[in-house]
């Protein structure tokens, strides 16, 4: 699933994204730390893995998501 970064806090390593339908989902430290990223900026396109209704993995849209 793809989304656009809405906000990101580099201290807590958590934030929120806009899905393509305009809805907002939040992600926590665990989802950010699961990927290879160091930082996100508002407006960046990202790939997400959602599990149990929560974002479990976030990375840039140019990076593959785990299987």
C-alpha distances in whole Angstrom, upper triangle without the diagonal:
4,7,11,13,15,18,18,22,23,25,23,20,18,17,14,11,11,8,9,12,13,13,13,12,14,14,17,19,18,14,15,18,16,15,17,17,20,19,17,18,18,16,14,11,8,6,5,7,8,11,14,13,12,10,12,11,10,11,11,9,13,12,11,10,12,13
4,7,10,13,15,16,20,21,24,22,19,17,15,13,9,9,7,7,11,12,12,12,12,14,14,17,19,18,14,15,18,16,15,17,16,19,17,14,15,14,12,10,7,6,5,6,9,11,14,17,15,14,11,13,11,9,10,9,7,11,11,11,11,14,15
4,7,9,12,13,17,19,22,20,17,15,12,10,6,6,5,6,9,9,10,9,9,11,12,15,17,18,14,14,18,17,15,17,16,18,16,12,13,11,9,8,6,5,6,7,11,12,15,18,15,14,11,14,12,10,10,10,9,12,13,14,13,17,18
4,6,9,11,15,17,20,19,16,14,11,9,5,5,7,8,11,10,11,10,10,12,12,16,17,19,15,14,18,18,16,17,15,17,14,10,9,8,6,6,5,6,9,10,14,15,18,20,18,16,13,16,14,11,11,10,9,13,14,16,16,19,21
4,6,7,11,13,16,15,13,11,8,6,4,6,9,11,14,12,12,10,10,10,10,13,15,16,14,12,16,17,15,16,13,14,11,7,7,5,5,5,6,7,10,11,14,15,19,21,18,15,13,15,13,10,11,10,11,14,15,17,17,20,22
4,7,11,13,16,15,13,11,7,5,5,6,10,12,13,11,11,8,9,9,11,13,15,18,15,14,18,19,18,19,16,16,13,10,8,5,6,8,10,11,14,14,17,17,20,21,18,16,14,17,16,13,14,14,15,18,19,21,20,23,25
4,7,10,12,12,10,8,5,5,7,9,13,15,17,14,14,10,11,9,10,12,13,16,14,13,16,18,17,18,15,14,11,8,7,6,9,10,12,12,15,15,18,18,21,22,19,17,14,17,16,13,14,14,16,19,20,22,21,23,26
4,6,9,9,7,6,4,7,9,12,15,18,20,17,16,13,12,10,9,10,10,14,12,10,13,15,15,15,12,11,8,6,7,7,10,11,13,12,15,15,17,18,20,22,20,16,14,16,14,12,13,13,16,19,18,21,20,22,25
4,5,6,5,6,6,9,12,16,19,22,23,21,19,16,15,12,11,10,10,13,13,11,13,16,16,16,13,11,9,9,9,10,14,14,16,16,18,17,20,20,22,23,21,18,16,17,16,14,15,16,19,21,21,23,22,24,27
4,6,5,7,9,12,15,18,21,24,26,23,22,19,17,14,13,11,10,13,13,10,11,15,14,14,11,8,7,8,10,12,15,15,17,16,18,18,20,21,23,25,23,20,17,18,16,14,15,16,19,21,20,22,21,23,27
4,6,8,10,14,17,21,23,27,28,26,24,21,19,16,14,12,10,13,14,12,12,16,16,17,14,11,10,12,13,15,19,18,21,19,21,21,22,23,24,26,24,21,19,19,18,17,18,19,23,24,23,25,24,25,28
4,5,8,12,15,19,21,25,26,24,22,18,16,13,11,8,6,10,12,10,11,14,15,16,14,12,11,12,14,16,19,18,20,18,20,18,20,20,21,22,21,17,16,16,15,15,16,18,22,24,22,24,22,23,26
4,7,11,13,17,19,22,24,22,21,17,15,11,9,7,5,9,9,6,8,11,11,12,10,9,8,9,12,13,16,15,17,15,16,15,17,17,19,21,19,16,13,13,12,11,13,15,18,20,19,20,19,20,23
4,7,10,14,16,20,21,19,17,14,11,8,6,4,5,8,8,7,9,12,12,14,12,11,10,10,12,12,15,15,16,14,15,14,15,15,17,18,16,13,11,12,11,10,13,15,17,20,19,20,18,20,23
4,7,11,13,17,18,16,14,10,9,6,5,7,8,11,10,9,12,14,14,16,13,13,11,9,10,10,12,12,14,12,14,13,15,15,17,18,16,13,11,13,12,10,13,14,16,19,19,20,19,20,23
4,7,10,13,14,12,10,7,6,4,6,9,11,13,11,11,14,16,15,17,15,16,13,11,11,9,11,12,12,11,13,11,14,13,16,17,14,11,10,13,12,11,13,14,15,19,19,20,18,20,23
4,6,10,11,9,8,6,5,6,8,11,14,15,12,12,16,16,16,18,15,17,14,11,11,9,9,9,9,9,10,10,13,12,16,17,14,12,10,13,12,10,12,12,13,16,17,18,17,19,22
4,6,8,6,6,5,7,9,11,15,17,19,16,16,19,20,19,21,18,20,17,14,13,10,9,10,10,10,12,11,14,14,17,18,15,14,12,16,15,13,14,14,14,17,19,19,18,21,23
4,5,5,5,6,7,11,12,16,19,19,16,17,20,20,19,21,19,21,19,16,16,13,12,12,10,10,10,10,12,12,15,17,13,13,12,15,15,13,14,14,13,17,18,18,17,20,21
4,5,7,9,11,14,16,20,22,23,19,20,23,22,21,23,22,24,21,18,17,15,12,13,10,11,12,12,15,15,18,19,16,16,15,18,17,15,16,15,13,17,18,19,18,21,22
4,6,9,11,15,17,21,24,24,21,22,26,25,24,26,25,27,24,21,20,17,15,16,14,15,15,15,17,16,19,19,16,17,16,19,19,18,19,19,17,21,22,22,21,24,24
4,7,10,13,16,19,23,24,20,21,25,25,24,26,24,25,23,19,18,15,13,15,14,14,16,15,18,17,20,20,17,17,16,20,20,18,19,19,18,21,23,23,22,25,26
4,7,10,13,17,20,21,18,19,23,23,23,25,23,25,22,19,18,15,15,16,15,15,15,14,16,14,17,17,13,13,13,17,18,17,19,19,18,22,23,23,21,24,25
4,7,10,14,17,18,16,16,20,20,20,23,21,22,19,16,16,13,13,15,14,13,14,13,15,13,16,16,13,12,11,15,16,14,17,17,18,21,22,22,20,23,24
4,7,10,14,15,12,13,17,17,17,20,19,20,18,15,16,14,14,15,14,13,13,11,12,10,13,13,10,8,8,11,12,12,15,16,17,20,20,20,18,20,21
4,7,10,12,10,11,14,15,16,18,17,18,16,14,15,13,15,15,15,13,14,11,12,11,13,13,11,8,7,10,12,11,14,16,17,21,20,21,18,20,22
4,7,8,6,7,11,11,12,15,14,15,14,12,14,14,15,15,15,12,12,10,11,10,12,13,11,7,6,8,8,8,12,14,16,19,18,18,16,17,19
4,5,6,7,9,10,12,15,14,14,13,13,15,16,18,17,17,15,15,12,13,12,13,14,13,9,8,8,9,10,13,16,18,21,19,20,17,18,20
4,6,5,6,8,10,13,12,12,12,12,15,17,19,18,18,16,16,14,14,14,15,16,16,12,10,10,10,10,13,16,19,21,19,19,17,17,20
4,6,5,6,9,12,12,13,14,15,18,19,21,19,19,16,15,13,12,12,12,14,14,11,9,7,8,10,12,16,18,20,18,18,15,15,17
4,6,5,7,11,11,12,13,13,16,17,18,16,16,12,11,9,9,9,10,13,13,9,6,5,4,6,9,13,15,17,15,15,12,12,15
4,5,6,8,7,9,9,9,13,15,16,14,14,11,11,10,11,12,14,16,16,12,9,8,6,6,8,11,14,16,14,14,12,13,17
4,5,7,7,9,10,12,16,18,20,17,17,14,14,13,13,15,15,18,18,15,12,10,8,8,10,13,16,17,15,15,13,13,17
4,7,9,11,13,14,18,19,21,18,17,14,12,11,10,12,13,16,17,13,11,8,6,7,9,12,15,16,13,13,10,10,13
4,6,9,11,12,15,17,18,15,14,11,10,10,10,13,15,18,18,15,12,9,6,6,6,9,12,13,9,10,8,9,13
4,7,10,11,15,18,18,15,15,12,12,13,14,17,19,22,22,19,15,13,10,9,7,9,12,12,9,10,10,11,15
4,6,8,11,14,15,12,13,11,12,13,15,17,19,22,22,19,15,14,11,8,6,8,12,12,10,12,12,14,18
4,7,11,14,16,13,15,13,15,16,18,20,22,25,24,21,17,16,13,11,10,11,15,15,13,16,16,18,21
4,7,10,13,11,13,12,14,15,18,20,22,25,24,20,17,17,14,11,10,10,14,15,14,17,17,19,23
4,7,9,7,9,9,12,13,16,18,21,23,22,19,15,16,13,10,9,9,12,13,14,16,16,19,22
4,6,6,9,10,14,15,19,20,23,26,23,21,17,19,16,13,12,11,13,15,16,19,19,22,25
4,6,9,11,14,15,19,20,23,25,23,20,17,19,17,14,13,12,14,16,18,20,20,23,26
4,6,9,13,15,18,20,23,25,23,21,18,20,18,14,13,11,12,14,16,19,19,23,25
4,6,10,12,16,18,22,24,22,20,16,18,15,12,10,8,8,11,13,15,16,20,22
4,7,10,14,16,19,22,20,18,15,16,14,10,9,6,6,9,11,13,13,17,20
4,6,10,13,16,19,17,15,12,13,10,7,5,4,4,8,9,10,10,14,16
4,7,10,13,17,15,14,10,11,8,6,5,6,5,8,8,8,7,10,13
4,6,10,13,12,10,7,7,6,5,7,9,9,12,11,10,7,10,12
4,7,10,10,8,6,6,5,7,9,12,12,14,12,11,7,8,10
4,7,6,5,4,5,7,9,12,15,15,18,16,14,11,12,12
4,5,5,6,6,9,12,15,18,18,21,19,17,13,13,13
4,6,8,9,12,15,18,21,21,24,22,20,17,16,16
4,7,9,12,14,18,20,20,23,22,20,17,17,18
4,6,9,11,15,18,18,21,20,19,15,16,17
4,6,7,11,14,15,18,16,16,12,13,15
4,7,11,14,15,18,15,14,11,11,12
4,7,10,12,14,12,11,8,9,11
4,7,9,12,10,10,8,10,13
4,6,8,6,8,7,10,13
4,5,5,8,9,13,16
4,6,8,9,13,15
4,7,10,13,15
4,7,10,12
4,7,9
4,6
4
